[in-house]
Amino acid sequence: MSRLSAEEVQFYQKNGYISPVNILSEKEATSFHEELQSIESKYGSDLSGLGRNNTHQVIPFIDQLVHHPKILDVVQSIIGQNILVAGTTLFIKEPEQAGFISWHQDAKYNGLKPYNWVTAWLALTEVTVENGCMYMWPGSHIDGEREHDDTYGENNLLTRGQTVTNVPEKETVAIELRPGQISLHHPWIVHGSGQNT
Ligand SMILES: O=C(O)CCC(=O)C(=O)O
């Protein structure tokens, strides 16, 4: 059983995220990363665009990961035991690419209602400020929906470059992870991520 503690659940409810949570060993995460790379080389090109979405439906090890008992235990601590995997995305930031993700709220555009869901991100490699980790604005989920401007930024990895303006960047927290750790975030938390420098 690897449920979150009462303090961790309270932290999530207050701040809109919890991180890091240990799931896999670094060795296990690295071996999953190697498997992903071998799939990319077998098919002759890197996974890109829509090819990074819902890969749990076609890649057995990702299907195994979305049903990983430790991840399900942690998710259960937040939303209860009736769990449906609504989708998966691989956020791969190659060093030579300038992609970033502007400040946004997931619930604003992904269409899932009611807002009793949670996003869990698992790091297969080290995730740092330098290689484009996420940043969370603690407590920003409390007021619900915020206005977004569609910026269609050239290097913005969001489809419309949807952006919340006036985010107090000094209050935001970098979500750095070791391979095998996850972060979880609330549908209404304002968050974004930098590029891999
Ligand atoms: O992993 C990232 O870089 C960004 C993920 C994100 O913004 C999201 O979960 O909505």
The ligand as an ORCA input file, in Angstrom:
! r2SCAN-3c Opt
* xyz 0 1
  O       5.305     18.286    -18.764
  C       5.263     19.444    -19.149
  O       6.228     20.015    -19.577
  C       3.948     20.204    -19.090
  C       2.769     19.394    -18.689
  C       1.552     20.241    -18.574
  O       1.581     21.418    -18.734
  C       0.252     19.682    -18.248
  O       0.179     18.638    -17.615
  O      -0.757     20.303    -18.563
*
